């Protein structure tokens, strides 16, 4: 019997979305499901929603809802990781404290100060998590990781554990779908290739019926500019790639897969000054607004569950259940995943975590060699990889100096703050987050 364990199951949206995906696959109708969270109230709400979703399904036994992680993991074949260590208070601290030094962030889940500290909080938990998986799960259990920051977690876990730790995101399929709508071509018939790092993956090839789509895309941007969405048929809006992303397309020739909201945190070009923030319409503090929206949407979904008014399950763009289905049925699928770079992208460091196409079958997730990225975009990836590597080393070596150095290497941070300011900020954030960092990064004596 196949078992899937959801850890951090109180997630606002991912749990119900992935279970909805699971219900659309014939091969996954008889899986054993376990849901774990450390918050009893969230777990109770998840139980209400999931129980309604699986009503009428022939599951081998009722889903397990527990606060005991070991019990949830016991005998699992697949583990879906959805945790957010510390939840919102430390994430808001990561975003708010840097403002006094002039550093303004938008999302803060992977890059810049907030991304570094989310990684510092999560790496110790992830290493312990992998040890438990080795002890309680089946020998060949696979982690499907939706927790950010993807790259540092993949790197840290790969260095310390044998567990396949597969980082999953939706930015590649989301962006390429937007491009297909933008160009009015059938998404299923468009071919593309992309590679890079999570949230900074680059679409290097776009084709439809054997023809390069990039000339059409660039022409549209020249015609309409980087600020105005292109109107669709009958006045319908077409998904808009946003100012920062389109500006970068004009400058390097390729589309980056992260949004114009998030991408400005990865580079020093769009959020360094208030004037640039205004020019490129960078939505500072968007993470806080996102959390408010997600909480409201989760509450609406929960109320529908209480009234037995949930809509039929529809398959989302997430790769998680596609991977599970392919491994169970040997019906292969191509996904984009974050994995350790082992000659996959030849001009990115071997220790880095890269986002590349992977083929999945009964044998597991098989990353595909991409080759060489254009140097202009590879250089931007390498800047972020330096930050990821130093953050991972800081936790593995329990070395505060490497946290300082991670911010010294961060493109947006070092474009705004002095080294002394970076060190002061690091010390203040570590002092405020001892609950999660203390064993690895103790307070200054």
C-alpha positions in Angstrom: 0.0 0.0 0.0 1.3 3.4 -0.9 1.4 6.0 1.8 1.7 9.8 1.4 2.5 11.9 4.5 1.8 15.7 4.5 4.0 17.5 7.1 3.0 21.0 7.9 -0.5 20.1 6.6 -2.0 23.3 8.1 -0.7 25.2 5.1 -3.2 27.7 3.8 -3.6 26.3 0.3 -1.1 23.6 -0.7 -2.6 20.7 1.2 -6.1 21.0 -0.2 -4.7 21.7 -3.7 -2.4 18.7 -3.7 -5.1 16.4 -2.3 -7.4 17.7 -5.0 -4.8 16.8 -7.5 -4.4 13.3 -6.0 -8.1 12.7 -6.4 -7.9 13.2 -10.2 -5.6 10.3 -10.7 -7.0 6.7 -11.1 -3.7 5.3 -9.7 -4.0 7.3 -6.5 -7.5 6.4 -5.4 -6.3 3.8 -2.8 -3.4 5.5 -1.2 -3.0 5.8 2.6 -2.9 9.4 3.7 -1.4 11.0 6.8 -1.6 14.7 7.8 0.6 16.2 10.5 0.8 19.7 12.0 2.0 21.1 15.3 -1.0 23.4 15.5 -4.1 21.5 16.7 -6.6 24.2 15.5 -5.1 24.2 12.0 -5.1 20.4 12.0 -8.7 20.3 12.9 -9.6 22.6 10.1 -7.5 20.5 7.7 -9.4 17.4 8.9 -12.7 19.1 8.1 -11.7 20.0 4.6 -9.9 16.7 3.7 -12.7 14.6 5.1 -15.1 16.4 2.8 -12.8 16.1 -0.2 -12.4 12.3 0.1 -16.0 11.6 0.9 -17.1 8.7 -1.3 -13.5 7.7 -2.1 -12.5 4.1 -1.5 -9.4 4.8 0.6 -7.9 1.7 2.3 -8.5 3.4 5.7 -9.6 6.8 7.0 -6.9 9.5 6.7 -4.7 10.0 9.8 -4.6 13.5 11.4 -1.9 13.8 14.0 0.5 16.1 15.8 3.0 13.2 16.0 5.5 13.6 13.2 7.0 10.1 13.6 3.6 8.5 13.5 2.7 10.4 10.3 6.0 9.4 8.7 5.9 5.7 9.6 5.9 3.6 6.5 5.5 6.5 4.1 6.6 6.2 0.5 6.2 9.9 -0.3 6.6 12.9 2.1 5.2 16.3 1.2 6.9 19.0 3.1 4.9 22.2 3.7 6.3 23.6 6.9 7.0 27.2 7.7 9.3 27.4 10.8 8.1 30.1 13.2 5.2 31.0 11.0 4.6 34.7 10.5 6.3 36.6 13.4 9.9 35.9 12.4 9.0 36.3 8.7 7.6 39.8 9.4 10.7 40.5 11.5 12.9 39.6 8.6 11.0 42.1 6.4 10.6 45.0 8.9 14.0 45.3 10.7 16.0 45.9 7.5 13.8 48.9 6.7 15.7 51.0 9.2 18.8 50.5 7.0 16.9 51.4 3.8 16.4 47.8 2.6 12.8 47.2 1.4 11.7 43.7 0.4 8.6 42.3 -1.3 8.3 38.5 -0.6 11.4 37.5 1.3 11.1 33.7 1.0 14.4 32.8 -0.8 16.7 35.8 -1.4 17.8 38.9 0.4 17.9 39.2 4.2 14.5 37.6 4.7 15.3 34.7 2.4 18.6 34.1 4.2 17.0 34.0 7.6 14.1 31.8 6.5 16.8 29.4 5.4 18.7 29.7 8.6 15.5 28.8 10.6 14.5 26.0 8.4 17.8 24.1 7.7 18.2 22.7 11.3 14.6 21.5 11.1 15.1 20.0 7.7 18.2 18.1 8.7 16.4 16.6 11.7 13.4 15.8 9.4 15.6 13.8 7.0 17.0 11.8 9.9 13.4 10.9 10.9 12.6 10.0 7.4 15.6 7.6 7.3 14.3 6.0 10.5 10.5 5.8 10.0 9.8 5.9 6.3 10.3 3.2 3.7 13.9 2.8 2.4 13.2 4.5 -0.9 10.9 7.3 0.4 11.0 10.6 -1.6 10.5 14.1 -0.2 8.5 16.4 -2.3 9.5 19.8 -0.9 7.3 22.9 -1.2 9.0 24.8 1.6 11.1 27.8 0.8 13.9 28.6 0.4 14.2 25.6 -2.0 17.9 25.9 -3.0 19.5 26.1 0.4 17.3 23.3 1.7 18.1 21.0 -1.2 21.8 21.8 -0.8 21.8 21.3 3.0 19.8 18.0 3.0 21.8 16.5 0.1 25.0 17.1 2.0 23.9 15.3 5.1 21.3 12.7 4.0 20.6 9.9 1.5 16.9 10.9 1.2 15.9 12.2 -2.2 14.9 15.7 -1.4 13.1 17.1 -4.5 12.4 20.9 -4.5 9.2 21.8 -6.3 7.8 25.1 -7.4 5.3 26.4 -10.0 7.1 29.3 -11.5 8.4 27.5 -14.6 5.0 26.1 -15.6 3.2 29.3 -14.5 5.5 31.6 -16.5 5.4 29.5 -19.7 1.7 29.3 -19.4 1.5 33.1 -19.2 3.7 33.4 -22.2 1.5 31.0 -24.2 -1.6 33.1 -23.4 0.4 36.3 -24.1 1.2 35.0 -27.6 -2.1 33.3 -28.1 -0.7 29.9 -28.8 -1.9 26.5 -27.3 0.2 25.8 -24.2 0.1 22.1 -24.8 1.7 22.6 -28.3 4.4 25.1 -27.2 7.8 23.7 -26.5 10.3 25.3 -24.2 13.6 24.8 -22.3 14.6 26.5 -19.1 17.3 26.3 -16.4 18.8 28.2 -13.6 18.0 28.4 -9.9 14.6 28.4 -8.1 12.8 31.7 -8.7 15.6 32.7 -11.2 15.2 30.1 -13.9 15.6 31.4 -17.4 13.5 30.3 -20.4 16.1 30.0 -23.1 14.0 28.4 -25.8 10.4 29.0 -26.9 8.9 27.3 -30.0 5.6 26.6 -31.6 5.2 24.4 -34.7 9.0 24.5 -35.0 9.3 28.3 -35.0 11.1 30.5 -32.5 8.5 32.5 -30.5 11.0 34.9 -29.0 11.0 37.4 -32.0 7.2 37.7 -31.6 7.4 38.2 -27.9 10.1 40.8 -28.1 8.2 42.6 -30.9 5.1 42.7 -28.6 7.1 44.2 -25.8 8.6 46.8 -28.1 5.1 47.7 -29.3 3.4 47.9 -25.9 6.2 48.7 -23.5 6.9 47.1 -20.2 4.0 48.7 -18.2 0.8 48.0 -20.1 -0.9 44.6 -20.4 -1.7 43.6 -24.0 -5.5 43.4 -24.5 -6.9 40.1 -25.5 -9.9 39.1 -27.6 -13.1 40.9 -26.7 -11.2 43.0 -24.2 -10.2 40.1 -22.0 -7.0 40.7 -20.1 -4.0 38.5 -21.0 -1.6 37.5 -18.2 1.0 40.3 -17.8 4.6 39.5 -17.1 5.2 42.8 -15.3 7.7 45.7 -15.6 10.8 44.3 -14.0 10.6 41.0 -15.8 10.0 42.6 -19.2 12.8 45.1 -18.6 15.2 42.2 -17.9 13.9 40.4 -21.1 14.8 43.5 -23.1 18.3 43.6 -21.5 19.4 40.0 -21.6 17.0 38.5 -24.2 15.3 35.9 -22.0 12.3 35.6 -19.7 13.0 34.9 -16.0 10.4 32.6 -14.4 9.9 34.7 -11.2 7.4 37.4 -11.1 8.0 41.2 -11.3 7.0 41.2 -7.6 9.6 38.8 -6.4 12.5 39.0 -9.0 13.5 42.6 -7.9 14.8 41.0 -4.6 17.3 38.8 -6.5 19.1 41.6 -8.3 20.3 45.1 -7.4 18.6 46.9 -10.3 14.9 47.5 -9.3 14.5 48.1 -5.6 17.7 49.9 -4.6 16.1 53.3 -4.3 12.6 54.7 -3.9 12.8 56.1 -7.4 13.5 52.7 -8.8 10.8 51.1 -6.8 8.3 53.6 -8.2 9.6 53.3 -11.7 9.3 49.6 -11.9 6.2 49.4 -9.7 7.8 47.1 -7.1 5.2 46.2 -4.5 7.1 46.4 -1.2 5.7 44.3 1.7 3.6 42.2 -0.8 4.3 39.1 1.4 2.1 40.6 4.2 -0.7 41.3 1.8 -0.4 37.7 0.3 -0.7 36.2 3.8 -3.9 38.2 4.5 -5.3 37.1 1.1 -4.4 33.5 1.7 -5.9 33.5 5.2 -9.1 34.9 3.8 -9.2 32.3 1.0 -8.5 29.5 3.4 -11.4 30.6 5.6 -13.8 30.8 2.6 -12.8 27.3 1.6 -13.2 26.0 5.1 -16.7 27.5 5.4 -17.6 25.8 2.1 -16.4 22.6 3.5 -18.6 23.0 6.6 -21.6 23.6 4.3 -20.6 20.6 2.1 -20.3 23.0 -0.8 -16.8 22.1 -2.0 -16.4 22.2 -5.8 -15.3 19.0 -7.7 -11.6 18.3 -7.5 -9.6 19.8 -10.5 -6.0 19.2 -11.3 -3.7 22.1 -10.6 -0.3 23.0 -12.2 1.6 21.5 -9.2 4.1 18.8 -10.0 3.8 16.8 -6.8 1.1 14.3 -7.7 2.4 14.0 -11.3 5.6 12.7 -9.7 3.8 10.2 -7.5 1.6 9.0 -10.3 4.6 8.5 -12.6 6.6 6.6 -10.0 3.6 4.3 -9.2 2.5 3.6 -12.8 5.7 4.0 -14.7 3.9 6.4 -17.0 6.7 8.9 -17.5 6.3 12.7 -17.1 8.5 15.7 -17.4 8.6 18.2 -14.6 10.9 21.0 -13.5 12.5 20.4 -10.1 15.3 21.7 -7.9 18.1 19.2 -7.5 21.8 19.3 -6.8 23.9 20.3 -9.8 25.9 17.4 -10.9 27.0 18.5 -14.4 23.5 19.5 -15.2 24.1 23.2 -15.8 27.8 23.3 -16.7 28.5 27.0 -16.0 26.9 26.9 -12.5 28.8 25.5 -9.4 28.6 21.8 -8.8 27.5 22.3 -5.2 24.5 24.5 -6.1 20.9 23.5 -6.4 19.6 24.1 -9.9 16.1 24.0 -11.4 16.1 21.9 -14.5 13.8 19.5 -16.4 13.5 16.1 -14.9 12.0 12.9 -16.3 10.1 10.8 -13.8 9.3 7.1 -14.0 9.1 4.1 -11.6 12.8 4.5 -11.0 12.4 8.0 -9.5 13.2 11.6 -10.5 16.0 11.8 -13.2 17.4 15.3 -13.8 18.2 16.1 -17.4 21.5 17.7 -18.4 20.9 21.2 -19.7 24.4 22.3 -20.7 25.5 25.9 -20.6 23.3 28.9 -19.7 24.0 32.2 -21.5 26.7 33.9 -19.4 24.6 37.0 -18.7 21.9 35.1 -16.9 24.3 32.5 -15.4 26.2 35.3 -13.7 23.0 36.5 -12.0 22.4 32.9 -10.8 25.9 32.6 -9.5 25.5 35.8 -7.4 22.5 34.1 -5.6 24.3 30.7 -5.3 27.1 32.4 -3.3 24.4 33.6 -0.8 22.8 30.1 -0.6 26.1 28.4 -0.1 27.3 30.7 2.7 23.9 30.4 4.5 24.1 26.6 4.3 27.7 26.6 5.6 26.7 29.0 8.4 24.3 26.4 9.8 26.4 23.3 9.1 29.5 24.9 10.6 27.6 26.9 13.2 29.4 30.0 12.1 27.9 33.5 12.6 30.6 35.0 10.4 29.2 33.2 7.4 25.8 34.8 7.9 27.5 38.1 7.7 29.2 37.0 4.5 26.0 35.7 3.0 24.5 39.2 3.3 27.8 40.7 2.0 27.3 38.6 -1.2 23.6 39.3 -1.6 23.1 41.6 -4.6 20.3 43.8 -3.3 21.6 44.0 0.3 25.1 45.0 -0.5 23.8 47.7 -2.9 22.1 49.5 0.0 23.8 48.6 3.3 27.3 49.0 4.6 29.2 46.0 6.0 28.8 47.3 9.5 25.1 47.7 9.0 24.8 44.2 7.7 26.6 42.8 10.8 24.4 44.9 13.2 21.3 43.6 11.4 22.4 40.0 11.5 23.1 40.3 15.2 19.7 41.8 15.9 17.8 39.2 13.9 19.7 36.3 15.5 19.0 37.7 18.9 15.3 38.0 18.1 15.1 34.4 16.7 17.0 32.4 19.3 14.0 30.0 19.6 14.9 28.6 16.1 18.6 29.4 15.8 20.1 29.2 19.3 21.7 25.7 19.1 23.4 26.7 15.8 23.8 30.4 16.2 23.9 31.3 19.9 23.7 34.9 21.2 26.8 37.0 21.3 28.6 36.7 24.6 
